Amino acid sequence: MASGAIVTGDIVNSTRLKKPEEKKLLNTLSSVLKPYQYMFYRGDSFQVYIADTKDALKIVLQMRAAAKRLSPESSLPLADIRTSIGIGSITKPVRNLETATGEAFLLSGRAFDEMSKTGKRLVIQSNNDSINLGLKVVANYADSLFALLTSKQAAVLFELLMERNQKEAAKALKKSQPTINKHAQSAKWPEINNLIEDYKLFINELQ
């Protein structure tokens, strides 16, 4: 038995994406998730096993920024990612996510089922009630920041979340560095980065 994070999620408004956009998003998500064990099912739903729990929030935000940056005709994002992160024990070895078991799977699955009733796009759940209060604050704040993103802001955030600096992001997006900095500040990148670090501190309390 080991601990880890299970991410259960789906692509919100996937039917609004044209085939090329859908293919681009799925390719990007697969690239983000390549280091981890994951599976897609029913086309737009997925599950991910992340052994190092501290990585989970950043990975989820990378996926969400990848979805929200898609906007060929307007500044309004076409799609989003809805995820629940379950943190707890996992029965090893994890050979197949469809048949794998453990506390983290149950916590993630139950939280995800409840999300349709709340309208939230991000929930983090552990087996520790005192830590869950802090994780809830982190999730709610991150959710509120991402809900306000334009596609241009999301594109910049994706580059920064992939650990590229502003100069590298400017080159990748073919924009000036002042433009990248403007979008990073308006997207609240410092606050998002701080939330990722706060999340890691709460995870340290669990371990």
VOBA-1610 file (N, C-alpha, C; in pm, whole numbers, padded with zeros to 5 digits, always signed):
BEGIN
Met+00085-00119+00000Met+00000+00000+00000Met+00089+00125+00000Ala+00056+00219-00087Ala+00132+00344-00095Ala+00034+00460-00105Ser+00083+00581-00086Ser-00003+00699-00101Ser+00023+00764-00236Gly-00074+00842-00280Gly-00060+00910-00408Gly-00183+00993-00436Ala-00190+01047-00556Ala-00304+01128-00598Ala-00369+01067-00720Ile-00501+01063-00718Ile-00579+01021-00834Ile-00659+01141-00882Val-00643+01173-01009Val-00718+01282-01070Val-00825+01223-01161Thr-00950+01256-01132Thr-01062+01216-01217Thr-01116+01343-01282Gly-01138+01339-01413Gly-01183+01461-01478Gly-01247+01441-01613Asp-01292+01551-01669Asp-01345+01550-01805Asp-01327+01688-01869Ile-01345+01690-02000Ile-01337+01814-02075Ile-01476+01876-02081Val-01489+01997-02029Val-01617+02067-02028Val-01636+02138-02162Asn-01756+02124-02220Asn-01790+02186-02349Asn-01706+02128-02463Ser-01671+02002-02453Ser-01591+01941-02559Ser-01665+01941-02693Thr-01798+01941-02690Thr-01876+01939-02815Thr-01866+02071-02890Arg-01819+02177-02822Arg-01803+02307-02888Arg-01675+02312-02970Leu-01587+02215-02948Leu-01460+02214-03019Leu-01474+02151-03157Lys-01414+02213-03256Lys-01407+02150-03387Lys-01302+02040-03381Lys-01306+01950-03477Lys-01216+01835-03476Lys-01069+01872-03462Pro-01020+01972-03538Pro-00878+02009-03522Pro-00845+02060-03381Glu-00940+02137-03322Glu-00919+02189-03187Glu-00920+02075-03085Glu-01015+01983-03103Glu-01024+01868-03012Glu-00897+01784-03019Lys-00848+01761-03141Lys-00726+01682-03159Lys-00607+01752-03094Lys-00598+01884-03112Lys-00488+01961-03054Lys-00492+01951-02902Leu-00610+01964-02844Leu-00622+01958-02699Leu-00585+01820-02646Leu-00636+01715-02708Leu-00605+01579-02663Leu-00456+01550-02676Asn-00394+01600-02782Asn-00249+01580-02798Asn-00172+01653-02688Thr-00217+01775-02655Thr-00151+01851-02549Thr-00169+01783-02414Leu-00291+01738-02384Leu-00316+01669-02258Leu-00232+01543-02247Ser-00223+01469-02356Ser-00142+01347-02356Ser+00005+01380-02332Ser+00051+01492-02387Ser+00189+01534-02366Ser+00215+01572-02220Val+00120+01645-02161Val+00131+01683-02020Val+00133+01560-01930Leu+00051+01462-01964Leu+00034+01343-01879Leu+00132+01230-01911Lys+00216+01249-02010Lys+00306+01142-02055Lys+00389+01080-01943Pro+00439+01159-01846Pro+00520+01098-01740Pro+00440+01015-01639Tyr+00307+01018-01651Tyr+00222+00955-01550Tyr+00137+00844-01611Gln+00076+00767-01525Gln-00014+00661-01570Gln-00153+00723-01586Tyr-00210+00713-01706Tyr-00340+00777-01730Tyr-00419+00698-01833Met-00548+00730-01838Met-00635+00670-01938Met-00747+00766-01972Phe-00787+00769-02099Phe-00905+00842-02142Phe-01017+00740-02166Tyr-01139+00779-02135Tyr-01253+00692-02161Tyr-01374+00778-02196Arg-01466+00722-02270Arg-01583+00795-02319Arg-01543+00921-02395Gly-01426+00920-02453Gly-01383+01032-02537Gly-01326+01150-02462Asp-01406+01209-02369Asp-01361+01333-02305Asp-01339+01319-02155Ser-01344+01197-02101Ser-01321+01174-01959Ser-01186+01107-01939Phe-01126+01125-01822Phe-00994+01069-01800Phe-00969+01046-01651Gln-00866+00966-01625Gln-00819+00943-01489Gln-00667+00933-01492Val-00602+00988-01389Val-00457+00994-01384Val-00409+00950-01246Tyr-00303+00871-01244Tyr-00238+00832-01119Tyr-00107+00908-01108Ile-00091+00985-01001Ile+00030+01064-00978Ile+00092+01019-00847Ala+00204+00953-00855Ala+00267+00896-00736Ala+00314+01005-00640Asp+00373+01112-00693Asp+00416+01223-00609Asp+00301+01322-00597Thr+00232+01315-00486Thr+00110+01393-00465Thr+00132+01543-00482Lys+00252+01589-00453Lys+00280+01733-00461Lys+00272+01787-00604Asp+00278+01699-00703Asp+00271+01742-00843Asp+00128+01762-00893Ala+00031+01709-00820Ala-00105+01696-00875Ala-00170+01828-00912Leu-00162+01928-00826Leu-00231+02055-00855Leu-00172+02121-00979Lys-00041+02124-00989Lys+00023+02188-01104Lys-00017+02120-01234Ile-00023+01987-01232Ile-00062+01912-01352Ile-00206+01946-01392Val-00294+01952-01295Val-00434+01987-01322Val-00445+02127-01382Leu-00369+02222-01328Leu-00374+02358-01380Leu-00312+02367-01519Gln-00210+02287-01547Gln-00155+02280-01683Gln-00263+02235-01781Met-00337+02132-01743Met-00443+02080-01829Met-00553+02184-01850Arg-00586+02253-01744Arg-00694+02351-01755Arg-00653+02469-01842Ala-00529+02514-01827Ala-00480+02623-01912Ala-00476+02579-02058Ala-00439+02453-02082Ala-00435+02401-02220Ala-00572+02407-02284Ala-00676+02377-02208Ala-00812+02380-02262Ala-00861+02523-02282Lys-00833+02609-02185Lys-00888+02744-02190Lys-00818+02835-02290Arg-00701+02794-02338Arg-00632+02877-02436Arg-00690+02861-02577Leu-00775+02761-02599Leu-00833+02738-02731Leu-00942+02841-02759Ser-00918+02926-02856Ser-01017+03029-02890Ser-00982+03090-03024Pro-01021+03027-03135Pro-00981+03078-03266Pro-01055+03203-03311Glu-01170+03230-03253Glu-01252+03339-03305Glu-01284+03449-03205Ser-01256+03427-03079Ser-01288+03529-02978Ser-01193+03514-02860Ser-01204+03605-02765Ser-01119+03598-02646Ser-01178+03505-02540Leu-01299+03456-02565Leu-01365+03368-02467Leu-01325+03223-02490Pro-01278+03154-02387Pro-01239+03013-02403Pro-01355+02926-02449Leu-01324+02829-02531Leu-01425+02736-02581Leu-01451+02622-02483Ala-01347+02579-02414Ala-01359+02460-02330Ala-01290+02482-02196Asp-01306+02386-02108Asp-01244+02391-01976Asp-01222+02246-01931Ile-01152+02230-01821Ile-01129+02098-01763Ile-01187+02097-01622Arg-01265+01994-01592Arg-01322+01976-01458Arg-01250+01857-01393Thr-01193+01876-01274Thr-01118+01768-01210Thr-01140+01762-01060Ser-01130+01641-01008Ser-01122+01620-00864Ser-00992+01547-00835Ile-00921+01593-00732Ile-00796+01531-00690Ile-00822+01456-00560Gly-00805+01326-00561Gly-00819+01245-00441Gly-00682+01205-00389Ile-00657+01232-00261Ile-00526+01205-00202Ile-00541+01102-00091Gly-00471+00991-00103Gly-00482+00886-00002Gly-00404+00762-00042Ser-00437+00652+00021Ser-00366+00528-00005Ser-00408+00467-00139Ile-00316+00393-00199Ile-00339+00327-00328Ile-00281+00186-00320Thr-00359+00090-00361Thr-00311-00047-00362Thr-00218-00068-00480Lys-00095-00107-00451Lys+00005-00125-00556Lys+00033-00274-00577Pro+00081-00310-00697Pro+00113-00221-00809Pro-00012-00179-00886Val-00007-00061-00946Val-00118-00011-01027Val-00089-00049-01172Arg-00145-00160-01215Arg-00122-00207-01351Arg-00226-00154-01449Asn-00348-00135-01399Asn-00458-00091-01485Asn-00548+00000-01403Leu-00565+00123-01448Leu-00647+00219-01372Leu-00792+00176-01363Glu-00839+00099-01460Glu-00979+00055-01458Glu-01008-00040-01343Thr-00906-00116-01301Thr-00927-00215-01195Thr-00853-00180-01066Ala-00778-00072-01066Ala-00700-00034-00948Ala-00792+00008-00834Thr-00744-00006-00712Thr-00824+00026-00594Thr-00742+00107-00494Gly-00813+00160-00398Gly-00747+00235-00292Gly-00828+00357-00253Glu-00793+00413-00140Glu-00864+00527-00084Glu-00865+00647-00178Ala-00752+00673-00244Ala-00743+00789-00333Ala-00842+00779-00449Phe-00863+00658-00501Phe-00960+00638-00608Phe-01102+00670-00560Leu-01135+00622-00440Leu-01269+00647-00384Leu-01292+00796-00359Leu-01193+00863-00299Leu-01208+01006-00270Leu-01223+01088-00397Ser-01142+01056-00498Ser-01149+01130-00625Ser-01281+01106-00696Gly-01324+00980-00703Gly-01448+00946-00772Gly-01570+01007-00706Arg-01577+00999-00573Arg-01693+01056-00502Arg-01698+01207-00517Ala-01583+01273-00505Ala-01579+01418-00519Ala-01620+01461-00659Phe-01575+01384-00758Phe-01609+01418-00896Phe-01760+01403-00921Asp-01820+01300-00866Asp-01965+01280-00882Asp-02044+01395-00822Glu-01992+01456-00714Glu-02062+01566-00649Glu-02047+01698-00724Met-01947+01707-00810Met-01917+01835-00875Met-02028+01881-00969Ser-02101+01789-01026Ser-02209+01827-01117Ser-02319+01904-01045Lys-02327+01886-00913Lys-02429+01955-00834Lys-02384+02094-00790Thr-02253+02117-00787Thr-02201+02242-00732Thr-02154+02341-00838Gly-02124+02293-00958Gly-02073+02381-01062Gly-01925+02409-01050Lys-01859+02348-00953Lys-01715+02369-00937Lys-01638+02296-01046Arg-01520+02348-01075Arg-01434+02285-01174Arg-01310+02222-01110Leu-01290+02244-00979Leu-01174+02187-00911Leu-01208+02156-00765Val-01183+02034-00726Val-01201+01991-00587Val-01079+01908-00548Ile-01030+01929-00424Ile-00919+01849-00371Ile-00966+01787-00241Gln-00953+01655-00230Gln-01006+01583-00114Gln-00902+01484-00061Ser-00876+01489+00070Ser-00789+01391+00135Ser-00867+01321+00246Asn-00798+01236+00322Asn-00863+01167+00433Asn-00842+01239+00565Asn-00788+01361+00559Asn-00758+01438+00679Asn-00846+01563+00682Asp-00943+01566+00772Asp-01040+01676+00775Asp-00975+01812+00801Ser-00874+01816+00886Ser-00811+01945+00917Ser-00734+01998+00796Ile-00669+01910+00723Ile-00597+01951+00602Ile-00695+01986+00490Asn-00809+01918+00487Asn-00908+01942+00381Asn-00957+02085+00379Leu-00962+02150+00495Leu-01007+02289+00499Leu-00911+02377+00419Gly-00781+02357+00438Gly-00682+02433+00363Gly-00684+02399+00215Leu-00700+02270+00185Leu-00706+02227+00045Leu-00829+02285-00025Lys-00938+02299+00050Lys-01059+02358-00007Lys-01038+02505-00043Val-00968+02578+00044Val-00939+02719+00017Val-00852+02732-00108Val-00749+02647-00118Val-00660+02649-00234Val-00739+02619-00362Ala-00821+02513-00358Ala-00898+02473-00476Ala-00998+02581-00518Asn-01068+02638-00421Asn-01169+02740-00452Asn-01105+02866-00511Tyr-00992+02906-00456Tyr-00925+03026-00507Tyr-00870+03002-00647Ala-00806+02887-00666Ala-00755+02853-00800Ala-00869+02847-00900Asp-00980+02788-00859Asp-01096+02775-00946Asp-01150+02913-00986Ser-01156+03004-00890Ser-01208+03138-00920Ser-01115+03215-01013Leu-00985+03198-00997Leu-00890+03266-01085Leu-00899+03213-01227Phe-00909+03082-01242Phe-00915+03022-01375Phe-01049+03050-01443Ala-01153+03068-01366Ala-01284+03095-01425Ala-01286+03228-01500Leu-01197+03319-01463Leu-01196+03453-01522Leu-01098+03468-01638Leu-01025+03362-01670Leu-00920+03372-01771Leu-00975+03393-01912Thr-00906+03478-01987Thr-00928+03483-02132Thr-00838+03379-02196Ser-00860+03351-02321Ser-00777+03252-02389Ser-00631+03300-02400Lys-00608+03430-02418Lys-00472+03482-02428Lys-00399+03467-02295Gln-00468+03496-02186Gln-00409+03477-02054Gln-00378+03329-02028Ala-00471+03243-02068Ala-00452+03099-02048Ala-00333+03048-02127Ala-00312+03101-02247Ala-00199+03058-02329Ala-00067+03092-02260Val-00061+03211-02200Val+00060+03251-02128Val+00077+03166-02002Leu-00031+03144-01929Leu-00022+03062-01809Leu+00024+02920-01840Phe-00022+02867-01951Phe+00020+02731-01987Phe+00172+02725-02002Glu+00229+02822-02071Glu+00375+02823-02089Glu+00447+02835-01955Leu+00398+02922-01868Leu+00462+02941-01738Leu+00445+02819-01648Leu+00329+02755-01654Leu+00306+02634-01576Leu+00392+02517-01625Met+00433+02524-01751Met+00524+02423-01806Met+00670+02458-01776Glu+00686+02552-01683Glu+00818+02591-01631Glu+00905+02662-01735Arg+00840+02737-01823Arg+00914+02823-01915Arg+00912+02965-01858Asn+01020+03038-01878Asn+01021+03176-01830Asn+00950+03266-01932Gln+00938+03393-01898Gln+00861+03483-01985Gln+00927+03501-02121Lys+01058+03500-02125Lys+01127+03512-02253Lys+01097+03391-02342Glu+01100+03273-02283Glu+01070+03150-02357Glu+00924+03147-02400Ala+00835+03196-02311Ala+00692+03202-02345Ala+00668+03297-02461Ala+00738+03410-02461Ala+00724+03507-02569Ala+00765+03446-02702Lys+00872+03369-02702Lys+00920+03305-02824Lys+00820+03200-02872Ala+00768+03120-02778Ala+00673+03014-02814Ala+00544+03070-02869Leu+00497+03182-02814Leu+00370+03241-02854Leu+00385+03350-02959Lys+00511+03381-02995Lys+00540+03483-03095Lys+00481+03618-03054Lys+00505+03652-02928Lys+00461+03780-02872Lys+00581+03849-02808Ser+00566+03978-02782Ser+00672+04050-02714Ser+00673+04014-02565Gln+00789+04029-02503Gln+00796+03997-02361Gln+00708+04089-02275Pro+00699+04220-02307Pro+00605+04305-02231Pro+00460+04256-02240Thr+00421+04206-02358Thr+00285+04152-02374Thr+00266+04028-02287Ile+00367+03941-02284Ile+00360+03822-02200Ile+00348+03861-02053Asn+00428+03957-02012Asn+00424+04002-01872Asn+00288+04063-01838Lys+00232+04140-01931Lys+00100+04200-01909Lys-00006+04093-01888His-00006+03989-01973His-00104+03882-01958His-00080+03800-01831Ala+00047+03779-01798Ala+00079+03703-01676Ala+00029+03775-01552Gln+00047+03906-01548Gln+00001+03982-01432Gln-00151+03988-01424Ser-00216+04009-01539Ser-00363+04017-01539Ser-00427+03882-01508Ala-00354+03772-01537Ala-00403+03637-01507Ala-00372+03597-01363Lys-00305+03685-01288Lys-00269+03659-01148Lys-00170+03544-01135Trp-00070+03542-01222Trp+00030+03436-01217Trp+00101+03428-01081Pro+00141+03541-01019Pro+00205+03528-00887Pro+00115+03458-00785Glu-00015+03491-00786Glu-00107+03427-00693Glu-00123+03278-00722Ile-00130+03243-00851Ile-00143+03102-00888Ile-00018+03025-00847Asn+00098+03083-00869Asn+00223+03019-00829Asn+00228+03000-00678Asn+00180+03100-00603Asn+00176+03089-00457Asn+00079+02979-00412Leu-00032+02965-00483Leu-00128+02859-00448Leu-00066+02721-00467Ile+00012+02704-00571Ile+00078+02575-00594Ile+00173+02544-00477Glu+00244+02646-00430Glu+00335+02627-00318Glu+00258+02601-00188Asp+00145+02671-00169Asp+00061+02647-00051Asp+00009+02503-00050Tyr-00032+02456-00167Tyr-00079+02318-00181Tyr+00030+02220-00137Lys+00152+02245-00180Lys+00263+02157-00143Lys+00286+02155+00007Leu+00267+02270+00072Leu+00284+02277+00217Leu+00179+02192+00287Phe+00055+02195+00237Phe-00050+02113+00297Phe-00020+01964+00275Ile+00032+01929+00160Ile+00068+01790+00132Ile+00178+01744+00225Asn+00273+01832+00255Asn+00379+01797+00350Asn+00322+01764+00487Glu+00213+01832+00524Glu+00148+01806+00653Glu+00085+01667+00655Leu+00044+01619+00539Leu-00018+01487+00529Leu+00085+01375+00537Gln+00208+01405+00497Gln+00308+01299+00482Gln+00395+01284+00606
//
